[in-house]
Amino acid sequence: MGRRPTPLIVYANFFSDVAVDLSAHEVLVRWARQAPREIWLTSPGDVLVTPTPLSGDAFLRYVCGTLGMPYDSVTAVTVPPVPGATMADAVRRAGQTELLRALAARRPGVQLLPLALDTATVGLAEQLGVPIAPYGPSGAAAEALEVVYRLNTKTGFRALAEELGIRMPPGRVCDGRMLGPTADSMLDRYERVVAKPDRSAAGQGLMFLVRGDTLPHPGDGPGGTWVVERWLDVARSVSVQMETLPSTGPRVVFSGEMRTSHGAYAGYLSPLHGVAEASVAQLERWGTAVGKYLWARGYAGSYAIDAVVAADGTLYATESNVRRTATTTPGSMVRRLLPEGLRGRTWLLGAGRSASTRTFDEATRLLRSEGLAWHAGRAEGAVLYEEATADDPVWRYALIGACRNRVDELESAVTRVLALDPPVLDRAVTSAPD
């Protein structure tokens, strides 16, 4: 796990206008708490640019030790966020452009790896004189940037899904001022519907409506563009994580089942268990079809297709995320810890809140003393991929084992040892034989 040929500036630009509007500052601040975990993507000599500082040496030492890197081999730069501004704007306002330019100059061949490709990041890369990964010196085409913005909206993906023959829940697009009449019309046909803001992520802004609800009159709605869809009786929430590279086009990285809580992402299990092989193959075909569309327009990098399996077994796509997602970095970490690859391993991402005030060192010592910590020789165990903080006392863990039953055992043990409250999930991830 040593130095890669090309050094990176890992750019955790959570403050981007790709997933949500920049005016949703509180939402972006909440998401940006995840930024320190981007350290798992680094190699010796890399730079991490983060809006949320690493809270202390303990977490950094743990990451470097787990990855087999020297402790002082990664440089971290903290960029304080600015309400309503992109991270690139925050870099300039903090006077850190010259610092990043100097760090880049000392790293020949360095590339900028963003969380999401956006207009502001392209401008910052030009200022720093570095290419954006994985585009290289040729850069990202204007068409690639356009398709990123378009397919990170509900309406953009719905239009492409129709073009590509990808099944989606029945729905209608409307201006927010007509949300009430549109929802009322849909509720004439279906008992329940869900209204989704056009540009939103992680369950932000969803409205679940049933017949008889009081709906806004024409012109009184929230504004913006919305999609109103039939509510589905969901048995499973699933996704396929993909990437497309300039030279090779799209490929499946992994697929799995999402844990959700109140409609928001709360964890992940991979590979998919107990889902019909035909549905898994269909999900991957949909991901590949979208990837070919992206590739033809010059997009390179990570993307994902989210979907649900309805109670009757029918698979429906729900959205595309043309960026790195909440699963991308910990998934990359898991693959990095398994030199032989993901085949034959099951892994789970979870989280639990603790009333304890134990430190990160205390938590990792407990896991080691109980034989639960990640063990490279056994290729199994628990990794704490984020540090709990005083204002967010949630421990986020990755569990790796030989089968589904083993990761279930590990989760029960980690929950007990760290005295975690298990998350309240919308629907328990269904157990199934391995």
C-alpha positions in Angstrom: 0.0 0.0 0.0 2.8 2.4 -0.9 3.1 5.4 -3.1 1.1 5.4 -6.3 2.8 6.7 -9.5 0.6 9.9 -9.7 0.2 12.0 -6.6 -3.2 13.5 -5.8 -4.7 16.5 -4.2 -7.8 14.8 -2.7 -10.3 17.7 -2.9 -13.3 17.1 -0.6 -15.6 19.7 -2.2 -18.8 19.0 -0.3 -19.6 22.6 -0.8 -20.6 22.2 -4.5 -23.7 23.1 -6.5 -23.9 19.7 -8.1 -26.0 17.7 -5.5 -28.0 20.5 -3.9 -28.3 24.3 -4.2 -25.6 26.2 -2.3 -28.3 28.0 -0.3 -28.9 24.7 1.6 -25.8 25.6 3.7 -26.9 23.7 6.8 -27.4 20.5 4.8 -23.9 20.9 3.2 -22.3 21.5 6.6 -23.9 18.3 7.9 -22.6 16.4 4.9 -19.2 18.0 5.2 -18.7 16.3 8.5 -17.8 13.3 6.5 -14.9 15.1 4.8 -12.0 13.8 7.0 -12.7 10.2 5.9 -11.4 11.2 2.4 -8.0 10.6 4.0 -8.6 6.9 3.2 -8.1 7.7 -0.5 -4.6 9.1 0.0 -1.2 7.6 -0.5 2.2 8.9 0.7 2.9 12.4 -0.7 -0.7 13.2 -1.3 -2.6 16.3 -0.1 -6.1 16.3 1.5 -8.1 19.5 1.2 -11.0 19.4 3.6 -13.7 21.8 4.9 -13.8 19.9 8.2 -10.5 19.5 10.0 -9.1 16.2 11.2 -9.9 16.3 14.9 -6.6 15.0 16.2 -3.6 12.8 15.7 -5.3 9.6 16.8 -7.5 9.2 13.7 -4.7 10.1 11.3 -2.3 7.7 13.0 -5.0 5.0 12.8 -5.7 5.5 9.1 -2.0 5.6 8.2 -1.3 2.5 10.3 -4.1 0.6 8.8 -3.0 1.5 5.3 0.7 0.8 6.1 1.7 4.5 5.4 4.1 6.7 7.4 2.2 8.9 9.8 3.6 12.2 8.4 3.3 11.3 4.7 0.0 13.1 3.9 -0.5 16.9 4.1 -3.9 18.1 5.3 -5.2 21.6 4.4 -8.4 22.9 6.1 -10.6 25.3 4.2 -13.2 27.0 6.3 -16.6 27.0 4.5 -18.3 30.2 3.4 -22.1 30.2 3.5 -23.5 30.2 -0.1 -20.1 29.7 -1.7 -18.4 26.8 -3.4 -15.3 25.3 -1.8 -13.2 26.8 -4.6 -14.5 30.2 -3.6 -13.7 29.4 0.1 -10.1 28.5 -1.0 -9.6 31.9 -2.6 -11.3 33.8 0.3 -9.0 32.0 2.8 -6.0 33.0 0.8 -5.0 29.4 0.3 -4.6 29.4 -3.5 -0.9 30.1 -3.3 -0.4 27.4 -0.6 -2.1 24.8 -2.8 -0.1 26.0 -5.9 3.1 25.6 -3.9 2.1 22.1 -2.7 1.3 21.1 -6.3 4.6 22.5 -7.6 6.5 20.1 -5.2 4.6 17.1 -6.6 5.4 16.6 -10.3 2.4 15.0 -12.1 0.0 15.8 -9.4 -3.8 15.7 -10.2 -6.8 17.1 -8.4 -9.4 14.5 -7.4 -12.7 16.2 -6.5 -15.7 14.7 -4.8 -17.8 16.1 -7.6 -16.9 17.7 -10.9 -18.3 21.2 -10.9 -17.6 24.5 -12.6 -15.8 26.0 -9.6 -13.5 23.0 -9.4 -12.5 23.3 -13.1 -11.7 27.0 -12.5 -9.6 26.2 -9.4 -7.7 23.4 -11.2 -6.8 26.0 -13.9 -5.6 28.4 -11.3 -3.4 25.7 -9.7 -2.1 24.6 -13.0 -3.0 20.9 -12.4 -5.2 18.5 -14.3 -8.4 17.0 -12.8 -8.3 13.2 -12.2 -9.0 11.0 -14.0 -9.1 13.3 -17.1 -5.4 14.1 -17.2 -3.9 16.9 -19.2 -6.7 16.9 -21.8 -9.1 18.1 -19.2 -12.8 17.7 -18.7 -14.9 18.7 -21.8 -17.7 21.2 -21.4 -20.1 18.5 -22.4 -18.9 16.4 -19.5 -19.6 19.2 -17.1 -23.0 19.8 -18.5 -24.0 16.1 -18.2 -22.8 16.1 -14.5 -25.2 18.9 -13.6 -28.1 17.5 -15.6 -27.9 13.9 -14.4 -27.6 15.0 -10.7 -31.2 16.2 -11.1 -34.3 14.0 -10.8 -35.7 15.4 -14.1 -32.4 14.9 -16.0 -32.2 11.2 -15.0 -35.9 10.7 -15.6 -35.6 12.0 -19.2 -32.5 9.8 -19.8 -34.2 6.7 -18.3 -37.1 7.1 -20.7 -34.6 7.4 -23.6 -32.6 4.3 -22.5 -35.6 2.2 -21.5 -34.9 2.2 -17.8 -37.9 1.5 -15.6 -38.8 4.3 -13.1 -41.8 4.8 -10.8 -44.7 6.5 -12.6 -44.3 10.3 -12.1 -44.8 13.8 -13.3 -42.6 16.8 -13.4 -43.9 20.2 -12.4 -43.0 23.7 -11.3 -43.1 23.9 -7.5 -45.9 26.5 -7.7 -48.1 23.7 -9.2 -47.0 21.1 -6.7 -50.4 20.9 -5.0 -52.5 20.4 -8.2 -49.9 17.9 -9.6 -49.8 15.9 -6.4 -53.6 16.0 -6.2 -53.9 14.7 -9.7 -51.4 11.9 -8.9 -53.3 11.0 -5.7 -56.5 10.5 -7.8 -54.6 7.4 -9.2 -52.4 6.4 -6.3 -53.0 6.4 -2.6 -49.6 7.7 -1.8 -47.0 9.8 -3.6 -43.6 11.2 -2.9 -42.6 14.7 -4.0 -38.9 15.3 -4.7 -37.0 18.5 -5.3 -35.3 18.4 -8.6 -31.7 18.8 -7.2 -31.5 17.0 -3.9 -29.6 14.1 -2.3 -29.7 11.9 0.8 -33.4 12.3 1.3 -33.1 16.1 1.6 -36.5 17.8 1.0 -38.6 14.7 0.2 -42.4 15.1 1.0 -44.5 11.9 1.5 -48.1 12.6 0.7 -51.3 10.6 1.1 -54.9 11.1 0.0 -56.6 13.7 2.1 -53.4 15.7 2.9 -53.8 19.5 2.7 -51.9 20.5 -0.4 -50.8 24.0 -1.5 -53.1 25.9 -3.9 -51.7 26.8 -7.4 -49.1 29.5 -7.0 -48.5 28.8 -3.3 -46.1 25.9 -3.7 -42.4 26.1 -2.8 -41.0 27.1 -6.3 -38.3 25.4 -8.2 -38.8 22.2 -10.2 -40.2 19.0 -8.6 -41.0 15.4 -9.5 -44.1 13.8 -8.0 -43.8 10.0 -8.1 -46.0 7.1 -7.1 -45.0 5.8 -3.7 -43.8 2.2 -3.9 -44.0 -0.4 -1.2 -40.2 -0.9 -1.1 -38.8 -4.2 -0.1 -35.1 -3.3 -0.8 -33.2 -0.1 -1.6 -30.2 -1.0 -3.8 -27.5 0.6 -5.9 -24.8 -0.1 -8.3 -21.5 1.8 -8.0 -19.8 2.4 -11.3 -16.9 4.2 -12.9 -16.0 5.2 -16.4 -12.5 6.0 -17.5 -11.3 7.9 -20.6 -9.7 4.8 -22.2 -12.0 1.9 -21.1 -15.5 3.2 -20.6 -17.9 2.1 -17.9 -17.4 -0.8 -15.5 -19.2 -2.1 -12.4 -17.2 -1.5 -9.2 -19.7 -3.1 -6.8 -23.4 -3.3 -6.0 -25.2 -3.6 -2.8 -28.2 -2.8 -0.6 -28.6 0.6 1.1 -29.8 1.0 4.6 -32.1 4.0 4.9 -33.5 5.9 7.9 -36.5 8.2 7.2 -35.7 8.0 3.5 -32.0 9.0 4.0 -28.9 6.9 3.5 -27.8 5.1 6.7 -25.4 2.3 5.6 -24.6 -0.3 2.9 -24.3 -4.1 2.5 -22.3 -5.6 -0.4 -22.7 -7.8 -2.4 -26.5 -8.0 -2.8 -28.0 -10.9 -0.8 -31.4 -12.3 -1.4 -32.1 -10.3 -4.6 -33.0 -12.2 -7.7 -29.9 -12.6 -10.0 -32.0 -11.3 -12.9 -32.6 -8.0 -10.9 -28.9 -7.7 -10.1 -28.0 -8.2 -13.8 -30.7 -5.7 -14.8 -29.4 -3.1 -12.4 -25.9 -3.5 -13.7 -27.1 -3.2 -17.3 -28.8 0.0 -16.4 -25.6 1.3 -14.8 -23.6 0.3 -17.9 -26.1 2.0 -20.3 -25.9 5.2 -18.3 -22.1 4.9 -18.3 -21.9 4.6 -22.0 -24.0 7.8 -22.3 -21.7 9.6 -19.9 -18.6 8.2 -21.6 -19.8 9.4 -25.0 -20.0 12.9 -23.5 -16.5 12.8 -22.0 -17.4 12.1 -18.4 -14.8 10.1 -16.5 -15.0 9.0 -12.8 -17.4 7.6 -10.3 -21.2 7.5 -10.6 -24.0 5.4 -9.2 -27.6 4.3 -10.0 -30.0 4.0 -7.1 -33.0 1.7 -7.4 -35.6 -0.1 -5.3 -37.0 -3.6 -5.4 -40.8 -3.3 -4.9 -42.7 -5.7 -2.7 -43.8 -7.6 -5.9 -40.1 -8.0 -6.9 -40.1 -5.4 -9.7 -36.9 -3.3 -10.0 -37.3 0.5 -10.4 -34.5 3.0 -10.9 -34.9 6.1 -8.8 -31.9 8.4 -9.5 -28.4 8.8 -10.8 -25.5 10.3 -8.8 -22.8 11.4 -11.2 -20.2 12.1 -8.5 -18.6 10.2 -5.6 -21.3 9.2 -3.1 -21.5 8.3 0.6 -20.5 4.7 -0.3 -17.6 5.5 -2.7 -14.8 6.4 -0.3 -15.5 3.6 2.3 -16.0 1.2 -0.6 -12.6 2.2 -2.0 -11.1 1.7 1.5 -12.5 -1.8 1.6 -11.1 -2.7 -1.8 -7.7 -1.2 -0.8 -7.6 -3.4 2.3 -8.3 -6.6 0.2 -5.5 -7.1 -2.2 -7.2 -10.1 -3.7 -10.3 -8.0 -4.4 -13.9 -8.0 -3.2 -14.8 -11.5 -4.5 -15.5 -13.9 -1.7 -15.9 -11.1 0.9 -19.0 -9.5 2.3 -18.8 -6.0 3.8 -21.2 -3.7 5.6 -21.2 0.0 6.4 -23.1 1.0 9.5 -23.2 3.5 12.3 -24.4 3.8 15.9 -24.7 6.6 18.4 -23.0 6.3 21.7 -23.6 8.0 25.0 -20.0 7.2 26.0 -17.3 9.9 25.8 -14.5 7.5 25.0 -11.7 8.7 22.7 -10.8 7.3 19.4 -7.8 5.5 20.9 -10.0 4.0 23.6 -12.5 2.8 21.0 -9.8 1.2 18.8 -8.2 -0.4 21.8 -11.5 -1.9 22.8 -12.0 -3.4 19.4 -8.5 -4.9 19.4 -8.8 -6.3 22.9 -12.1 -8.1 21.9 -10.5 -9.4 18.7 -12.9 -7.4 16.5 -10.4 -5.0 14.9 -9.5 -5.3 11.2 -6.9 -8.1 10.8 -5.1 -8.2 7.4 -4.1 -11.8 7.8 -7.6 -13.0 8.4 -9.0 -10.4 5.9 -11.8 -9.6 8.3 -12.8 -7.3 11.1 -14.0 -3.8 11.9 -12.6 -0.5 10.7 -13.7 2.8 12.2 -13.6 4.9 9.1 -14.7 8.2 10.7 -14.1 9.6 14.2 -17.0 10.4 16.5 -17.0 14.0 17.8 -18.6 15.7 20.8 -21.3 17.3 18.6 -21.8 14.1 16.5 -21.2 11.1 18.8 -21.8 8.6 16.1 -19.2 5.9 15.3 -19.2 4.9 11.7 -17.7 1.5 10.9 -17.0 -0.9 8.0 -17.2 -4.6 8.7 -15.5 -7.1 6.5 -16.1 -10.9 6.7 -16.3 -14.1 4.7 -20.1 -14.1 4.5 -23.3 -12.3 5.5 -23.6 -14.2 8.8 -20.1 -13.2 9.8 -20.6 -9.5 9.3 -23.9 -9.7 11.2 -22.0 -11.3 14.1 -19.3 -8.6 13.9 -22.0 -5.9 13.9 -23.6 -7.3 17.0 -20.3 -7.5 18.8 -19.2 -4.0 17.8 -22.5 -2.6 18.9 -22.1 -4.3 22.3 -18.5 -3.4 22.9 -18.8 0.3 21.9 -22.2 0.5 23.6 -23.9 1.9 20.5 -27.6 2.5 19.9 -28.4 0.6 16.7 -29.9 2.9 14.0 -33.6 2.9 13.4 -33.9 1.7 9.8 -36.9 2.1 7.5 -36.8 -1.6 6.8 -34.3 -4.1 8.2 -31.9 -5.4 5.6 -33.3 -8.8 4.8 -31.3 -11.8 6.0 -30.6 -14.5 3.4 -28.5 -17.5 3.1 -25.0 -16.9 1.6 
